[in-house]
Amino acid sequence: MSDRRVDPRAEAELEVHYRTPQEFLAAYSKNISGGGIFIRTQQPLALNKNVLVRFTLPGIAHRFEVHGVVVWANPASLKSSFPAGMGIKFLAYDPKEQSMVADFIKQNRNANPGAEQKF
């Protein structure tokens, strides 16, 4: 995977629900940035697959619903040092929601000071 990361990220184990036109699935995230989210799953979706991602952030009484697209996937493999899952790039979403995600990352990033991610 090439390193194209630009947005700061925060480690966050969030319950994430995601929907494609064919299925509705649930999993947990590993981290989140203003540009996207990494979802841990043994069965990542295909690249360029459009999804609707739903999640909440701790301490925020708001359910986020963000359209995204799978930009990278790492299938379960004993040969990989990366966790199985997929990176979802957020497509256009509400500026107020973007601000709430950015505030969450700022507050939770200090636990992982070197964490940077690009989506």
C-alpha positions in Angstrom: 0.0 0.0 0.0 1.5 3.3 -1.0 1.5 6.0 1.7 -0.9 8.7 0.7 -2.0 9.6 4.2 -2.7 13.3 5.0 -5.4 13.5 7.7 -4.6 12.9 11.3 -6.4 9.9 12.8 -7.4 8.5 16.1 -7.4 4.9 17.2 -11.1 4.2 17.8 -12.9 0.9 18.3 -16.4 2.0 17.1 -19.3 -0.2 16.2 -19.8 0.5 12.5 -22.8 -0.5 10.4 -22.3 -0.3 6.6 -24.7 -0.9 3.8 -24.2 -1.7 0.1 -27.1 -2.1 -2.4 -26.9 -5.8 -1.7 -26.1 -6.2 2.0 -26.2 -4.7 5.5 -23.2 -5.5 7.6 -21.6 -4.6 11.0 -18.1 -4.6 12.3 -15.7 -2.6 14.4 -13.3 0.2 13.3 -9.6 0.3 14.1 -9.2 4.1 13.5 -10.9 7.1 12.1 -9.7 10.3 10.3 -11.6 13.3 8.9 -11.3 11.6 5.5 -12.3 8.1 6.3 -12.4 5.0 8.5 -10.7 1.7 8.7 -13.1 -1.2 9.4 -11.8 -4.5 10.7 -13.3 -7.4 8.9 -12.3 -10.8 7.7 -14.2 -10.2 4.5 -13.5 -6.7 3.1 -15.6 -5.4 0.3 -14.3 -5.0 -3.2 -12.3 -1.9 -4.1 -14.4 1.0 -5.4 -17.5 -0.4 -3.8 -19.9 2.4 -2.6 -21.1 2.1 1.0 -23.2 4.0 3.5 -21.4 4.0 6.9 -23.2 4.5 10.2 -21.5 5.1 13.5 -21.5 7.1 16.7 -18.6 8.6 18.5 -18.1 8.3 22.2 -19.5 11.3 24.1 -21.4 12.6 21.1 -25.1 12.1 20.9 -25.3 12.0 17.1 -25.5 9.1 14.7 -23.2 9.7 11.7 -24.4 8.5 8.2 -21.7 9.1 5.7 -21.4 7.9 2.1 -18.0 6.4 1.3 -16.1 4.2 -1.1 -13.7 1.3 -0.4 -10.2 2.6 -1.3 -8.1 -0.3 -0.1 -8.6 -3.7 1.4 -6.5 -6.2 3.2 -8.0 -9.7 3.2 -7.3 -12.0 6.1 -3.9 -13.6 5.6 -1.3 -15.1 7.7 1.4 -13.5 5.5 0.3 -9.9 6.2 1.3 -7.8 9.2 -1.6 -5.5 8.5 -5.0 -6.3 10.1 -7.7 -7.7 7.9 -10.2 -5.0 6.9 -10.8 -2.2 4.5 -10.2 1.6 4.3 -13.3 3.6 3.5 -12.9 7.1 2.1 -15.6 9.4 3.2 -17.3 11.2 0.3 -19.0 14.6 0.8 -20.6 14.8 4.2 -22.1 17.6 6.3 -19.6 20.2 7.4 -21.1 20.1 10.9 -20.4 16.3 11.0 -16.9 16.9 9.7 -16.3 19.4 12.5 -17.5 16.9 15.1 -15.2 14.1 13.7 -12.3 16.6 13.6 -12.9 17.6 17.3 -13.1 13.9 18.3 -9.8 13.2 16.6 -8.1 16.2 18.2 -9.3 15.0 21.7 -8.3 11.4 21.1 -5.2 11.7 19.1 -2.9 12.5 22.0 -3.1 8.8 23.0 -1.4 8.1 19.6 0.8 11.1 18.9 2.5 9.6 15.8 -0.8 8.5 14.1 -1.3 10.1 10.7 -3.6 8.7 8.0 -4.5 9.8 4.5 -7.9 9.1 2.9 
